[in-house]
């Protein structure tokens, strides 16, 4: 009884301040375009902007939408257009679009290595080598889970560096030569590697806990490093990517020798790298290794820019470098 009195009082107040009489009546009797959901409050429900299943929504079945398909109100003018692939099938990925996919350049030089020039370079190389040692012990030759762990770390630097440059650009009212986009592209590409390997491996609970811990430590450590010395931060990532190329080469050796089953490539990988429909895990690893080699080049290049006394904004970024 008390809740009914409170609800009635609130609705009368809303009617006078926010709603016309007609609008208030439509809310009371359920004809408003606003969805009413939540726990009943004295015979009424709370207001929401979620879509209501009305006759207008029901008519979607006549426009090709399946019955029971989730709909979102288009009040804001944002609609999800259905896309199709070249073979006429529906594009099912929402995390990336067909124009974001590409064919990996597998002709990239995999043997490139940056010989340390300064003491800082040598320190970064030794740091990466030291980080590799516990990884080798923990994962050994379980390269599926190893790849997942690697990608959760490799996706951090690009995001941190892009964020740092973004905020500095805003503070200083200056352009960045496309480097924000290039670094965020790197972070997104590494994340797509992770989404791919999730389809072929199942990390154990303690491996997930390790990822949670390592990500928290590495994010803050790399952010501090980038603030103190972007040159050394990029150099470290360059060496990290060199190790990634090596790890994926070892992954391929185990695939070729039969130690790891060469299963069919995940559907997300086929669409992301535009692989053949009958592509296998080996084709995926080759594409990922090529990506890592390109990230190696970009980060060593960025470090060299700083080494030569320049800033990133003074040299055009290698956008869409795959």
Secondary structure as the mmCIF struct_conf table of DSSP 4:
data_model
#
loop_
_struct_conf.conf_type_id
_struct_conf.id
_struct_conf.beg_label_comp_id
_struct_conf.beg_label_asym_id
_struct_conf.beg_label_seq_id
_struct_conf.end_label_comp_id
_struct_conf.end_label_asym_id
_struct_conf.end_label_seq_id
HELX_RH_AL_P HELX_RH_AL_P1 UNK A 2 UNK A 17
TURN_TY1_P TURN_TY1_P1 UNK A 18 UNK A 18
HELX_RH_AL_P HELX_RH_AL_P2 UNK A 21 UNK A 28
TURN_TY1_P TURN_TY1_P2 UNK A 29 UNK A 30
BEND BEND1 UNK A 32 UNK A 34
STRN STRN1 UNK A 35 UNK A 41
TURN_TY1_P TURN_TY1_P3 UNK A 42 UNK A 43
STRN STRN2 UNK A 44 UNK A 48
BEND BEND2 UNK A 50 UNK A 50
HELX_LH_PP_P HELX_LH_PP_P1 UNK A 51 UNK A 52
HELX_RH_AL_P HELX_RH_AL_P3 UNK A 55 UNK A 58
HELX_RH_3T_P HELX_RH_3T_P1 UNK A 59 UNK A 63
TURN_TY1_P TURN_TY1_P4 UNK A 64 UNK A 64
HELX_LH_PP_P HELX_LH_PP_P2 UNK A 65 UNK A 66
TURN_TY1_P TURN_TY1_P5 UNK A 67 UNK A 68
TURN_TY1_P TURN_TY1_P6 UNK A 75 UNK A 76
BEND BEND3 UNK A 77 UNK A 77
STRN STRN3 UNK A 84 UNK A 84
TURN_TY1_P TURN_TY1_P7 UNK A 86 UNK A 87
BEND BEND4 UNK A 88 UNK A 88
HELX_LH_PP_P HELX_LH_PP_P3 UNK A 89 UNK A 89
STRN STRN4 UNK A 90 UNK A 90
HELX_LH_PP_P HELX_LH_PP_P4 UNK A 91 UNK A 91
BEND BEND5 UNK A 94 UNK A 96
HELX_RH_3T_P HELX_RH_3T_P2 UNK A 98 UNK A 100
TURN_TY1_P TURN_TY1_P8 UNK A 106 UNK A 107
BEND BEND6 UNK A 108 UNK A 108
TURN_TY1_P TURN_TY1_P9 UNK A 110 UNK A 111
HELX_LH_PP_P HELX_LH_PP_P5 UNK A 114 UNK A 116
BEND BEND7 UNK A 118 UNK A 118
HELX_RH_AL_P HELX_RH_AL_P4 UNK A 119 UNK A 139
TURN_TY1_P TURN_TY1_P10 UNK A 140 UNK A 141
HELX_RH_AL_P HELX_RH_AL_P5 UNK A 143 UNK A 172
TURN_TY1_P TURN_TY1_P11 UNK A 173 UNK A 173
TURN_TY1_P TURN_TY1_P12 UNK A 177 UNK A 178
HELX_RH_AL_P HELX_RH_AL_P6 UNK A 179 UNK A 197
TURN_TY1_P TURN_TY1_P13 UNK A 198 UNK A 200
HELX_RH_AL_P HELX_RH_AL_P7 UNK A 205 UNK A 228
HELX_RH_AL_P HELX_RH_AL_P8 UNK A 230 UNK A 257
TURN_TY1_P TURN_TY1_P14 UNK A 258 UNK A 258
BEND BEND8 UNK A 259 UNK A 260
HELX_LH_PP_P HELX_LH_PP_P6 UNK A 263 UNK A 263
STRN STRN5 UNK A 264 UNK A 264
HELX_LH_PP_P HELX_LH_PP_P7 UNK A 265 UNK A 266
HELX_RH_AL_P HELX_RH_AL_P9 UNK A 267 UNK A 272
TURN_TY1_P TURN_TY1_P15 UNK A 273 UNK A 274
TURN_TY1_P TURN_TY1_P16 UNK A 277 UNK A 278
STRN STRN6 UNK A 280 UNK A 280
HELX_RH_AL_P HELX_RH_AL_P10 UNK A 281 UNK A 307
TURN_TY1_P TURN_TY1_P17 UNK A 308 UNK A 309
HELX_RH_3T_P HELX_RH_3T_P3 UNK A 312 UNK A 314
BEND BEND9 UNK A 315 UNK A 315
TURN_TY1_P TURN_TY1_P18 UNK A 319 UNK A 320
#
